[in-house]
Amino acid sequence: MGIISWIIIGALAGWIASMFTGNNKTMGAFANISTGIAGGLIGGFIMSILGGTGITGFNIWSLVVSVIGAVILLSVINAFSRRRS
């Protein structure tokens, strides 16, 4: 996958994950892209541990894996930020 594909998948995955976790109002475009790309790495790692296929290219499966990883990432961040408050 090229850099443009990573940015597009990352933006979509970060945006969808932020809606699932309730962070949509506080996240901008850069945060969505960063979260989605990190989510792709986390989701791909988790899928490889479970014996599945991680990021395979610019397709729906890669988006689903990235969203799963981004939701996990945002959930962990939310848990730590709520604990501090």
Sequence and secondary structure as in RCSB ss.txt:
>XXXX:A:sequence
MGIISWIIIGALAGWIASMFTGNNKTMGAFANISTGIAGGLIGGFIMSILGGTGITGFNIWSLVVSVIGAVILLS
VINAFSRRRS
>XXXX:A:secstr
  HHHHHHHHHHHHHHHHHHHT TTT  HHHHHHHHHHHHHHHHHHHHHTTS    SSSHHHHHHHHHHHHHHHH
HHHHHHHHH 
